[in-house]
Amino acid sequence: MRSKKLAILVVFGSFLLSSCALMEGSSTNSTPIGAMSEQERTVSPDVLVQYTAGWPDTSVQAAKILLSKYGQPTEFTPSMLIWKGVTPFRRIIVYREEVTHKFPMLHKDVVEHVVGYKVPIDKVESIAKFDGSILIDRTRGEISSRSGDESTNILALNLTNDIVTGNKNFESARTELGRLAVDLLNGNKAPLSENLQFVAQSNAADPDQSTKFNWEAQAQEEKPVSKNQKGLLRQSKQEMAE
């Protein structure tokens, strides 16, 4: 009886050791949530061709890098790939179309990063002088940067925020973008080009205000108005009265 109990204990102990070994191996080789394994980070030629057949080389290479980093796009068309909800960005887009841009040095704009951000009206002109590839969508409450790669877009967005906060004027921001862009070209990344240095805003949309019509004159106009237009006019009138 004693030998039988001893045998059971030996078997049970072996089972525990095996389980621990399996758990340890699983823990060592596990991939964190949201991260990709080495296999997933490799973009096969077939997948690349599926999304970028006929695209110019600049766009193909940009798509390859983002596919390797973020996986399959949320949406795709023959002219663009779109990743949505990749924190802290609302959207990341790779375009088939190349747009020539000479600042801070000659390159093709094919990658766009979009963040939620409300730009004060008095800063719009300075941002436009800083970089023509910074796009402001006041209604949606978004800004975006277009360039040839993600690092440059992050850098440009951080410098745009510096302009908004008053830490830089557009001239000093242009100088800094040029300096750090050369560093990127030489393989040297800076914090400004690796992560956003500000918190993206979720409630930045600005629907603006309805135009103040002369409603009596509008009612007397003889031009035909569709049902949909009448409804919109009625709704706008109600909003103005409130």
Secondary structure, 3 states (H helix, E strand, C coil): CHHHHHHHHHHHHHHHHHHHHHHHHHHHHCCCCCCCCHHHHCCCHHHHHHHHCCCCHHHHHHHHHHHHHHCCCCEEECCEEEEECCCCCCEEEEEEEEEEECCCCCEEEEEEEEEECCCCHHHHHHHHHHCCCEEEECCCCEEEEEECCHHHHHHHHHHHHHHHHCCCCHHHHHHHHHHHHHHHHCCCCCHHHHCCCCCCCCCCCCCCCCCCCCHHHHHHCCCCCCHHHHHHHHHHHHHHHC
